[in-house]
Amino acid sequence: MIRLGYVFFLAIVAALGGLLFGYDTAVISGTIDQVVSQFNLDVIQQGWYVGCALVGSICGVSVAGVMSDKLGRKPTMFISAVLFTVSAAGCAISSDFQWLVVYRVVGGIGIGIVSIVAPVYISEIAITRYRGQMVSLYQLAVTVGFLAAYFVNYLLLSHSVSTAESTGWMNLVFVKEVWRGMLGMECIPAILFLLIIFFIPESPRWLIVQQEQDRASKVYSRIYLCSSDIENQIADTLSTISSEVKTSWRALLRPGIVKAVIIGVCIAMLGQFMGVNAVLYYGPSIFKDAGFDNPLFCQVLVGIVNMVTTVIAMFIIDRVGRKKLIYYGVSGMVICLILIAVYFAFVDQWALSVYFMLTFFLLYVFSCAISISAIVFVLLSEMYPNSVRGLAMSIAGFSLWVGTYLIGQLTPWMLQNLSPSGTFLLFAVMCIPYMLIMWRLVPETAGMSLEDIERFWNKNESK
């Protein structure tokens, strides 16, 4: 017997970190014009304002694994919540551009840390049967964070235009320099995340790795009603922890484990070059080039499709399986990317409607959200051994954020020099190695316990 409601509560709490991730990433889009105007930024400074949080994220994932393995999952999530709170408040009161960048970097560090530790925590407290669904809550929270940022930006901007009655700091934050309010509103979910972390336990699997079986047993007693289930879970985890490995770095060099780490890096990096973040970051510019009169409305449609599809993926990921979703979703992505490229290449000759492009653009978002976006954090959080999960996940996360930063910097250049048609064709080509890696090298982890997955990689040590 299992207290499933309690387990889902723990997963939802950790997933709040994903909401902060999404909000912090998306809120920047509504502040760019105002910040550029107020601080008289040139093109390089504007790029730095947008990209500085990604640099912070790279720094965050660099330390997240070691931090979570040494301090624990719960304290590491608490640290990320503090960083989000400090960043939001600091951005709202920044006196100049330099301090604004500093606080954006602080928030980026929080993003990097929570993008590693939250999925790991969820995977370690989750019941095997529902693990994919529970970890998908994190990705769902990210998409909710995106929509929340767009919604807050719209409301605050409308308020600043239509209202001028407030005075003092309220006038400064919510009317005169409304970008401060947009960035500062993140304090609300950040403080909620900060407080609610106190009500969740440490990861029982991490406690077992730290040889604190008594504490782990108390945590499991809140999840399992039967004492035999608790004993079996602890024994199963203990059986996968090798006493011969003294450090996490040594464990990473074992043949089976290093293979899993390399595969995780490839999955994380390639996923960014299949167009997903280019669409989320530069969607309005792409829609404008396609001939739409209201590109921001189109981007709202992208956000809605992204969130709704993530909900669908959350309910089918454990039934359909990780690999099947990848096969179906990535195949759909390739078809849609090719057709979008055709639109940009022949729109003048064939007089194609802009709704042709919008249709396949939204279908691309659907295919992406139900496959690679839904799968990536689930797969990376469950494919590594207990003893090195934080460190290995940090390496994969570092690769993911490096890829995100690169695609963020390269997309404008590609759109200009390769043309939109060439850019989308390149994204389609990058889907092929991703599909091959998933087909040939990655096991189907749906229905497997974390310990069974670890045994799979350990069997590869002699190969």
Secondary structure, DSSP 4 states (H G I P E B T S, - for coil): -B-HHHHHHHHHHHHHHHHHHHHHHHGGGGTHHHHHHHHT--HHHHHHHHHHHHHHHHHHHHHHHHHHHHH-HHHHHHHHHHHHHHHHHHHHH-SSHHHHHHHHHHHHHHHHHHHHHHHHHHHHHS-GGGHHHHHHHHHHHHHHHHHHHHHHHHHHHHHHHH-----HHHHIIIIITHHHHHHHTTHHHHHHHHHHGGGSPPPHHHHHHTT-HHHHHHHHHHHBSSHHHHHHHHHHHHHT--TT--SHHHHHTSHHHHHHHHHHHHHHHHHHTTTHHHHHHHHHHHHHHHT-S-HHHHHHHHHHHHHHHHHHHHHHHHHH-HHHHHHHHHHHHHHHHHHHHHHHHHHHHHT--HHHHHHHHHHHHHHHHTTHHHHHHHHHHHSS-GGGHHHHHHHHHHHHHHHHHHHHHHHHHHHHHTHHHHHHHHHHHHHHHHHHHHHHT----TT--HHHHHHHHHTTTT-
